[in-house]
């Protein structure tokens, strides 16, 4: 998933591949309820079809991909029944599966109430850290219950912090936690659809891009890269619009913060993430002219002078992204050359119409 390649040609539209965040399968598997020898009235009353249906729902609720579902489907029916009973019991008690590392102390609606109450500073920081853990470790149904209202409240708080003329240290910490919560929230199909369906989300994420906060910026550009790839066909226009509007607020060229992030040689992961985001943007358009336009805009914003230094870094992750950038550039130059040759041929040997 770290290698963003060109998945388009001018004549053929290909579906964008789904890219999961690094926490997807690992967290889901660690939180998956282990089978226990439970036999009670619930397990005896479930029919075989009900067990299998609930088993599929349980795996979906745990946000497991098909690769992780396959070995679980191969388990014997008795084990599946036991796991389903545990799932029913755990979700009934807490509204979400608890785990040994982080005991869920608040329900999703209690978090909504906390955020709605207008808490700030250290209290807000503690709430956001707890919410991040809950969004990460609980099943999709828990995120669903947190829902559109919860997302709206997170965006409200983020917007309030971004609108501050002078941010204190606690504001920066809270802003970082908000970004982590948004990343955890969109780490499933429901959350991603909610993020994409909220008009403010892209703009606020674009406004939050800050090269002076490299760890937070790394998270943001990773989120935007994923959105660029897994979003609907018009997501690129929305994303570019958000980046443009955010830049206009600060009187800057729209891609200058991304290029500035690449200049931070002390933050290698930020450089990798920025280069990945550039590749996601540049390779997304199906139109050749648009791809060339975006690439040249990055190059004019300072990327051209930085590429030689970046290539001397000797880092595998960064090398992959730089190689993808060069390969797609060469592919587009080849396609442009073919187009010019066709035009030249038509001019030199025009078709003659019969008299």
C-alpha positions in Angstrom: 0.0 0.0 0.0 3.0 2.4 0.4 3.8 2.2 -3.3 1.4 4.4 -5.1 1.7 3.5 -8.8 -0.1 4.8 -11.8 -3.4 3.1 -12.1 -4.6 4.9 -15.1 -4.1 5.3 -18.8 -5.7 7.9 -20.9 -7.8 5.4 -22.8 -8.9 3.1 -20.0 -10.3 3.9 -16.6 -9.3 1.6 -13.9 -10.8 1.3 -10.4 -8.7 2.8 -7.7 -7.4 0.1 -5.3 -8.6 0.2 -1.7 -5.8 1.2 0.6 -6.1 0.4 4.3 -4.3 2.2 7.1 -1.4 0.4 8.7 -3.5 -0.2 11.8 -6.4 -2.0 10.0 -5.8 -5.8 10.3 -3.3 -5.7 13.2 -5.7 -4.0 15.6 -8.7 -6.0 14.4 -7.0 -9.3 15.0 -5.6 -8.3 18.4 -9.1 -7.3 19.6 -10.8 -10.4 18.1 -12.5 -12.4 20.9 -10.7 -15.7 21.6 -12.8 -18.8 21.5 -13.8 -20.0 25.0 -15.8 -23.1 25.9 -19.1 -21.3 26.5 -22.3 -23.2 26.4 -25.4 -21.5 27.7 -29.0 -20.9 26.6 -28.0 -18.4 24.0 -25.7 -20.8 22.2 -28.2 -23.6 22.3 -31.0 -21.5 20.9 -29.1 -20.2 17.9 -29.7 -22.1 14.7 -26.8 -23.0 12.4 -27.8 -20.2 9.9 -28.1 -17.7 12.7 -24.6 -18.6 14.0 -23.1 -18.3 10.5 -24.8 -15.0 9.8 -23.7 -13.6 13.2 -20.2 -14.9 12.6 -20.0 -12.9 9.3 -21.5 -9.8 11.0 -18.9 -10.2 13.8 -16.0 -10.2 11.4 -17.4 -7.3 9.5 -17.9 -5.4 12.8 -14.3 -6.0 13.6 -13.2 -4.4 10.3 -11.4 -7.5 9.1 -10.4 -7.7 5.5 -10.9 -10.8 3.3 -7.4 -12.0 3.9 -8.0 -12.1 7.7 -11.5 -13.5 7.4 -10.5 -16.6 5.3 -8.7 -18.6 8.1 -11.5 -17.8 10.5 -14.1 -19.1 8.1 -12.2 -22.4 8.1 -12.7 -22.9 11.8 -15.1 -25.7 12.9 -18.7 -24.8 13.6 -18.4 -25.3 17.4 -15.6 -22.8 17.6 -17.6 -20.3 15.5 -20.6 -20.8 17.8 -18.4 -20.1 20.9 -16.9 -17.0 19.3 -20.4 -15.7 18.4 -21.7 -16.2 21.9 -18.7 -14.2 23.3 -19.3 -11.5 20.7 -23.0 -11.2 21.7 -22.1 -11.1 25.4 -19.3 -8.5 25.0 -21.3 -6.2 22.8 -24.3 -6.4 25.0 -22.3 -5.4 28.1 -20.3 -2.5 26.7 -21.7 -1.5 23.3 -18.2 -2.4 22.1 -15.6 -5.1 22.7 -13.3 -4.5 25.7 -9.7 -5.5 25.7 -7.0 -6.1 28.2 -4.9 -3.1 27.1 -7.5 -0.4 27.1 -10.7 -0.8 29.1 -13.5 1.2 27.5 -14.9 3.5 30.2 -17.1 5.7 28.1 -19.8 4.8 25.6 -19.8 6.5 22.2 -22.7 8.8 23.2 -20.9 9.7 26.4 -18.0 10.9 24.2 -20.5 12.9 22.2 -21.8 14.5 25.4 -18.3 15.4 26.6 -17.4 17.0 23.3 -20.7 18.9 23.2 -20.1 20.3 26.7 -17.2 22.5 25.4 -14.3 21.0 27.4 -10.9 22.4 26.6 -7.2 22.3 27.4 -6.0 19.3 29.4 -9.5 17.9 29.9 -10.0 17.9 26.2 -6.6 16.3 25.6 -7.5 13.4 27.9 -10.9 13.0 26.3 -9.4 12.9 22.8 -6.8 10.3 23.8 -9.4 8.1 25.3 -11.6 8.6 22.2 -8.7 7.7 19.9 -8.3 4.4 21.7 -12.0 3.7 21.6 -12.3 4.5 17.9 -9.3 2.2 17.2 -10.1 -0.8 19.4 -13.9 -1.0 19.3 -15.9 -2.6 16.4 -17.4 -0.7 13.5 -20.8 -0.6 15.2 -19.3 1.5 18.0 -17.9 4.0 15.4 -21.3 3.9 13.7 -23.0 4.8 17.0 -20.5 7.7 17.5 -21.7 8.7 14.1 -22.2 11.8 12.1 -22.8 13.9 15.3 -19.5 12.8 16.8 -17.6 13.6 13.6 -19.2 17.0 13.4 -18.2 17.8 17.0 -14.6 16.7 16.3 -14.5 19.0 13.2 -16.1 21.8 15.3 -13.2 21.6 17.8 -10.6 21.4 15.1 -12.0 24.4 13.4 -12.1 26.4 16.6 -8.4 25.6 17.3 -7.4 26.4 13.7 -9.2 29.8 13.9 -7.1 30.9 16.8 -4.6 33.5 15.9 -2.1 32.4 18.4 -2.0 28.7 19.3 -0.7 27.7 22.7 1.2 24.4 23.2 -1.9 22.6 24.6 -3.8 23.7 21.4 -1.1 22.0 19.2 -1.4 18.9 21.3 -5.2 18.8 21.0 -5.0 19.5 17.3 -2.7 16.5 16.9 -5.0 14.3 18.9 -8.0 15.4 16.8 -6.2 14.4 13.6 -5.4 11.0 15.2 -9.1 10.6 16.1 -10.2 11.5 12.6 -7.7 8.9 11.2 -9.1 6.2 13.5 -12.7 7.3 12.7 -12.2 6.8 8.9 -10.4 3.5 9.3 -13.5 1.6 8.1 -16.0 1.9 5.3 -18.7 3.7 7.4 -16.2 6.3 8.8 -14.6 6.9 5.5 -18.0 7.6 3.9 -18.9 10.0 6.7 -15.6 11.9 6.3 -16.0 12.2 2.5 -19.6 13.2 3.0 -18.8 16.2 5.2 -17.9 19.3 3.2 -15.7 20.7 6.0 -13.5 17.7 6.6 -11.2 18.1 3.6 -10.9 21.9 4.1 -10.0 21.5 7.8 -7.5 18.8 7.1 -5.9 20.9 4.4 -5.8 23.9 6.8 -4.2 21.8 9.5 -1.2 21.0 7.3 1.7 22.6 9.1 5.4 21.8 8.3 6.3 23.2 11.8 4.5 20.2 13.3 6.0 17.3 11.4 4.4 14.4 13.3 0.9 15.8 12.9 1.5 16.8 9.2 2.8 13.3 8.5 -0.6 11.9 9.7 -2.6 14.5 7.7 -0.8 13.8 4.3 -1.2 10.1 4.9 -5.0 10.6 5.4 -5.2 12.8 2.3 -3.3 10.3 0.2 -5.7 7.6 1.2 -8.7 9.8 0.5 -7.3 10.7 -2.9 -7.0 7.1 -3.9 -10.1 5.5 -2.3 -12.5 8.3 -2.8 -15.1 8.7 -5.6 -14.2 9.9 -9.1 -14.7 13.6 -8.2 -12.7 13.5 -4.9 -9.6 14.9 -6.6 -11.4 18.1 -7.6 -12.7 18.4 -4.0 -9.3 17.8 -2.5 -7.6 20.3 -4.8 -10.3 22.8 -4.1 -9.7 22.4 -0.3 -5.9 22.7 -0.7 -6.4 25.8 -2.8 -8.8 27.5 -0.4 -6.5 26.7 2.6 -3.5 28.2 0.7 -5.5 31.3 -0.3 -6.3 32.0 3.4 -2.5 32.2 4.1 -1.6 34.0 0.8 0.6 31.1 -0.3 1.0 28.8 -3.4 -1.2 25.9 -2.8 1.5 23.2 -2.9 4.2 25.1 -1.0 3.4 23.5 2.4 3.8 20.0 0.9 7.2 21.0 -0.7 8.2 22.7 2.6 7.5 19.4 4.4 9.9 17.7 2.0 12.6 20.2 3.0 12.5 18.9 6.7 15.5 16.6 6.6 15.1 15.8 10.3 11.7 14.2 9.6 12.2 11.4 7.2 8.7 9.9 7.6 7.3 13.3 6.8 9.4 13.4 3.6 8.2 9.9 2.6 4.5 10.8 3.3 4.8 14.1 1.3 6.3 12.3 -1.6 3.6 9.7 -1.4 0.9 12.4 -1.4 2.5 14.1 -4.4 2.4 10.7 -6.3 -1.3 10.2 -5.2 -2.3 13.6 -6.6 -0.2 13.5 -9.8 -1.2 10.0 -10.8 -5.0 10.4 -10.0 -6.2 12.3 -13.1 -7.1 10.3 -16.2 -6.4 13.3 -18.4 -2.7 13.5 -19.5 -2.7 17.3 -19.7 -4.0 17.6 -16.1 -1.3 15.1 -14.8 1.4 17.1 -16.5 0.0 20.4 -15.1 0.0 19.1 -11.5 3.5 17.6 -11.8 4.9 20.9 -13.3 3.2 22.9 -10.5 5.0 20.8 -7.9 8.3 21.1 -9.8 7.9 24.9 -10.0 7.1 25.1 -6.3 10.6 23.9 -5.4 10.4 20.1 -5.9 12.7 20.2 -8.9 15.6 21.7 -7.0 15.0 19.2 -4.1 14.9 16.0 -6.0 18.7 15.5 -6.3 19.1 15.8 -2.5 16.2 13.5 -1.8 17.7 10.8 -4.1 20.9 10.8 -2.0 19.0 9.9 1.2 19.4 6.2 0.7 16.1 5.3 2.3 14.1 2.4 0.9 10.6 4.0 1.5 11.7 7.3 0.0 13.5 5.7 -2.9 10.3 3.8 -3.8 8.2 7.0 -3.9 10.9 8.9 -5.9 11.1 6.0 -8.4 7.3 6.0 -8.8 7.4 9.8 -9.4 10.1 9.4 -12.1 8.4 6.3 -13.7 5.1 8.1 -14.1 6.8 11.2 -15.4 8.5 9.1 -18.1 5.2 7.3 -18.9 3.5 10.7 -19.4 6.3 12.0 -21.6 6.1 8.9 -23.7 2.3 9.3 -24.1 2.8 13.0 -24.9 5.4 12.1 -27.5 3.0 9.6 -29.2 0.3 12.2 -29.2 2.6 14.7 -30.9 3.7 12.1 -33.5 0.1 11.4 -34.3 -0.6 15.1 -34.8 2.5 15.5 -37.0 1.5 12.6 -39.1 -2.0 14.0 -39.6 -0.5 17.3 -40.6 2.0 15.8 -43.0 -0.4 13.2 -44.5 -3.9 14.7 -44.3 -6.7 12.4 -45.2 -8.2 13.3 -48.6 -11.9 13.1 -49.1 -13.1 11.5 -52.3 -14.5 13.9 -54.9 
